[in-house]
Amino acid sequence: MIGQFSVPGFLFPVFCSCAWFFVKLGSWVRKRSSQLSRLAISARNSQNERASFPRTENREPRTENRIQMISFFQSVREDVRAVLESDPAARSALEVVLFYPGLQAVWAHHLSHWLWLHDMRFLARYVSQVTRFFTGIEIHPGAVIGRRLFIDHGAGTVIGETAIVGDDVTIYQGVTLGGTGKEKGKRHPTLGNNIAVGSGAKILGNITIGDNTRVGAGSVVLRSVPENSTIVGVPGHIVLRDGKRVVITDPKDIRDPLSDVIIKLATELHELRERFQKHTHEMLGKAPTVTTETEPSIPNISPDDLFQDDYQI
């Protein structure tokens, strides 16, 4: 079977590791060739420059690659630790690495994003599409992802090209960080730090979601949200802010595109009811007074008088 099943789950981390290795190898080869070309040019120009060429420059790329390698493995450890802390169903680091497609998609995005930044756009999109094929999660190579992003389950999650996701963000399945039109430039949302986005939520447009915000499942967020808020509904409206409940007394506060139409219909219905009552009062005049008659008295008849034939002998 092909898709989010056990066999591709085992092979996908191997694919990401091999792809990352070959990309790093290609980068090292390019840097090394450029160094050699610079040395050859300097040797042809001046023998003194070749003799005085600082050896530290030969070590700087190696040191830079070593630092990048260390930061990569530190990021891997942070991601695994974040999953173990956030998901009570996670039992071991090995289980997290092999069977969590959200984590595999984030690691693959690190690779595709690096390719995107180094103008290898076609290869970056290829890695992104392969990742979507195996995990069901589509993260555009141009998206900026922070540290310790946890995509739980993740099926159907889409993150657009200009989206920015902060640190310690949790995203559940079916979430979309998308745009609202065909405009160029920044057209996807920006998520702050320590944000939880419920399953099926849609955050659309160039808006900002503040730190420590919770987005309810199935919500559609079209406007920016301040920090320390909880937003729910379609369209999304704030129900909690700074730990205090936000009571909505005016339907216009929900900012529903149909709220104005509903309010107008309710106003017209009220006016029609008043006109109908006024017209009925003019046509019928004063309402007649209805009086109820007194209840008829019950005759006092004894059983002997009522059934006198039965008592005759």
C-alpha positions in Angstrom: 0.0 0.0 0.0 1.1 3.6 -0.7 0.4 6.5 1.6 0.5 6.9 5.3 1.2 3.3 6.2 3.9 1.4 8.0 6.3 0.7 5.2 6.6 4.3 3.9 6.8 5.4 7.5 10.0 3.4 7.9 11.5 4.5 4.6 10.7 8.2 4.8 13.3 9.1 7.6 15.9 7.2 5.5 14.9 9.2 2.4 15.2 12.5 4.3 18.6 11.6 5.8 20.0 10.5 2.4 18.6 13.6 0.7 20.0 15.9 3.4 23.4 14.1 3.1 23.6 14.5 -0.7 22.6 18.2 -0.5 25.3 18.9 2.1 27.8 17.0 0.0 26.9 19.0 -3.0 27.2 22.2 -1.0 30.6 21.2 0.3 31.8 20.3 -3.3 30.7 23.7 -4.6 32.4 25.6 -1.7 35.5 23.5 -2.2 35.6 24.1 -5.9 35.1 27.8 -5.4 38.0 27.9 -2.9 40.3 26.0 -5.3 39.4 28.4 -8.2 40.2 31.4 -6.0 43.5 29.8 -5.0 44.4 29.2 -8.7 43.5 32.8 -9.6 45.6 34.2 -6.8 48.5 31.9 -7.7 48.5 33.2 -11.2 48.3 36.8 -10.2 51.0 36.8 -7.5 53.2 34.3 -5.9 53.4 36.4 -2.8 49.7 36.4 -2.4 49.7 32.6 -2.7 52.3 32.3 0.0 50.5 34.7 2.3 47.1 33.2 1.8 45.7 32.7 5.3 45.1 29.1 6.1 42.2 30.0 8.4 40.0 30.6 5.3 40.4 27.0 4.5 39.1 26.0 7.9 36.2 28.5 8.0 33.8 26.4 5.7 34.6 23.3 7.7 33.8 25.1 10.9 30.6 26.5 9.4 29.5 23.0 8.2 30.3 21.5 11.6 28.2 24.2 13.4 25.3 23.6 11.0 25.6 19.9 11.6 25.5 20.4 15.4 22.5 22.8 15.1 20.6 20.3 12.9 21.0 17.5 15.5 20.1 19.9 18.3 16.9 20.8 16.4 16.1 17.1 16.0 16.5 16.5 19.7 14.3 19.5 20.5 11.6 18.3 18.1 11.5 14.8 19.6 11.4 16.2 23.1 8.6 18.5 22.2 6.5 15.7 20.9 7.2 13.5 23.9 6.1 16.4 26.2 3.0 17.3 24.1 1.6 14.0 23.1 0.7 11.5 25.9 0.4 8.7 23.3 4.1 9.0 22.5 6.0 6.2 24.4 9.6 6.5 23.1 11.8 8.6 20.9 12.1 5.8 18.4 8.4 5.6 18.0 8.2 9.4 17.5 10.9 9.3 14.8 9.4 6.4 12.8 5.7 6.9 13.2 4.9 10.6 13.5 4.4 12.1 10.0 4.1 15.6 11.4 7.7 15.4 12.7 9.0 13.9 9.5 7.3 16.6 7.4 9.0 19.3 9.6 12.4 17.7 9.1 11.8 17.4 5.3 10.8 21.1 5.3 14.2 22.0 6.8 15.8 20.4 3.7 13.4 21.9 1.2 13.6 25.4 2.8 17.4 25.2 2.6 17.2 24.4 -1.1 14.7 27.2 -1.6 17.0 29.7 0.0 19.9 28.6 -2.2 17.9 29.1 -5.4 17.3 25.4 -6.1 13.6 26.0 -6.4 12.7 22.9 -8.5 14.5 20.5 -6.2 12.9 22.2 -3.2 9.4 21.7 -4.7 10.3 18.1 -5.5 11.2 17.4 -1.9 8.0 19.1 -0.8 5.8 17.1 -3.0 7.5 13.8 -2.0 6.9 14.8 1.6 3.3 15.4 0.9 3.0 12.0 -0.8 4.3 10.2 2.2 2.9 12.2 5.1 -0.2 14.0 3.7 1.2 17.3 4.9 2.1 20.1 2.5 4.5 22.7 3.6 5.7 25.1 0.9 9.5 25.4 0.8 9.3 29.1 1.2 7.4 29.0 4.5 9.4 30.0 7.6 9.0 27.5 10.4 10.1 28.1 14.0 11.6 25.7 16.5 9.7 22.8 18.1 6.7 22.9 15.7 4.4 19.9 16.5 2.0 18.8 13.8 -0.2 16.2 15.5 -1.7 13.6 13.1 -1.3 16.2 10.3 -3.4 14.7 7.5 -4.6 17.5 5.2 -2.5 20.3 6.8 -1.4 23.0 4.4 1.1 25.8 5.1 1.5 28.4 2.3 4.5 30.0 0.8 4.7 33.2 2.8 3.5 31.8 6.1 5.5 32.4 9.2 5.2 30.0 12.2 6.8 30.9 15.5 8.3 28.7 18.2 6.4 26.1 20.3 3.4 26.0 18.0 1.0 23.0 17.9 -1.1 22.3 14.8 -3.7 19.6 14.4 -4.9 17.8 11.3 -6.8 19.6 8.6 -5.4 23.1 9.4 -4.8 25.6 6.5 -2.5 28.6 6.7 -3.5 30.0 3.3 -4.2 33.1 1.3 -7.4 34.9 0.3 -6.6 36.1 -3.2 -4.1 36.2 -6.1 -2.0 39.1 -4.9 1.8 38.9 -4.8 4.0 39.3 -1.8 3.1 38.5 1.8 -0.3 36.8 1.6 -0.3 34.2 4.2 -0.7 34.4 8.0 2.0 35.0 10.7 1.7 32.9 13.8 3.4 34.0 17.0 4.9 31.8 19.7 3.1 29.2 21.9 0.0 28.9 19.7 -2.4 26.0 19.4 -4.5 25.6 16.3 -7.4 23.1 16.5 -8.3 20.6 13.8 -9.9 21.9 10.7 -9.2 25.6 11.5 -8.6 27.9 8.5 -6.4 31.0 9.0 -6.5 33.0 5.8 -4.8 36.1 4.6 -1.9 38.3 5.6 -3.0 38.5 9.3 -1.1 38.1 12.6 -2.0 35.7 15.4 -0.6 36.9 18.7 1.4 34.9 21.2 -0.3 32.5 23.6 -3.4 32.3 21.4 -5.8 29.3 21.0 -7.8 28.8 17.8 -10.8 26.5 18.1 -11.4 23.6 15.9 -13.3 24.4 12.7 -12.8 28.2 13.1 -12.3 30.5 10.1 -10.0 33.4 11.1 -9.9 36.3 8.7 -8.7 39.1 10.9 -5.7 39.6 13.2 -6.0 38.3 16.7 -4.3 39.9 19.8 -2.1 38.1 22.2 -3.5 35.8 25.0 -6.8 35.2 23.2 -9.1 32.3 22.4 -11.0 32.6 19.1 -13.8 30.3 17.8 -16.6 30.3 15.3 -17.2 31.1 11.6 -16.0 33.7 11.2 -13.8 33.6 14.2 -14.5 35.9 17.1 -12.7 36.2 20.5 -14.4 34.6 23.4 -11.5 34.8 25.9 -8.8 37.4 26.3 -6.2 37.6 29.1 -8.1 34.9 30.9 -11.4 36.9 31.0 -14.5 36.0 29.1 -15.6 38.3 26.3 -19.3 38.8 26.2 -20.8 39.7 22.8 -23.9 41.9 23.1 -24.0 43.3 19.6 -24.2 40.8 16.6 -22.0 43.2 14.6 -19.1 42.4 16.9 -19.0 39.0 15.4 -18.2 40.6 12.0 -20.2 38.1 10.1 -20.8 39.2 6.5 -24.4 38.0 6.8 -25.1 39.7 10.2 -26.0 43.0 8.6 -28.5 41.3 6.3 -30.0 39.4 9.2 -30.3 42.6 11.3 -32.0 44.4 8.4 -34.5 41.5 7.9 -35.3 41.5 11.6 -36.0 45.3 11.5 -38.2 45.0 8.4 -40.1 42.2 10.0 -40.7 44.2 13.1 -42.0 47.2 11.0 -44.3 44.9 9.0 -45.8 43.5 12.2 -46.5 46.9 13.6 -48.2 48.1 10.3 -50.3 44.9 10.3 -51.5 45.4 13.8 -52.3 49.1 13.1 -54.3 48.2 9.9 -56.2 45.4 11.7 -57.2 47.9 14.5 -58.4 50.4 12.0 -60.5 47.9 10.1 -62.2 46.2 13.0 -62.4 49.2 15.3 -62.6 48.7 19.0 -62.5 45.1 20.0 -65.9 43.8 21.3 -66.2 43.0 24.9 -67.2 39.4 25.6 -69.0 38.6 28.8 -69.6 35.2 30.0 -73.0 34.2 31.4 -73.4 32.8 34.8 -73.3 29.1 35.1 -76.8 27.5 35.1 -78.1 26.3 38.4 -78.3 22.6 38.9 -81.8 21.5 40.1 -81.9 19.8 43.4 -83.6 16.5 42.5 -83.6 13.6 44.9 -83.0 10.0 43.6 -86.5 9.1 44.6 -88.0 11.7 42.3 -85.6 11.0 39.5 -86.1 7.2 39.5 -89.6 7.1 41.0 -90.8 4.4 38.6 -88.1 2.1 39.8 -89.3 2.4 43.4 -92.9 1.4 42.6 -93.9 -2.0 43.8 
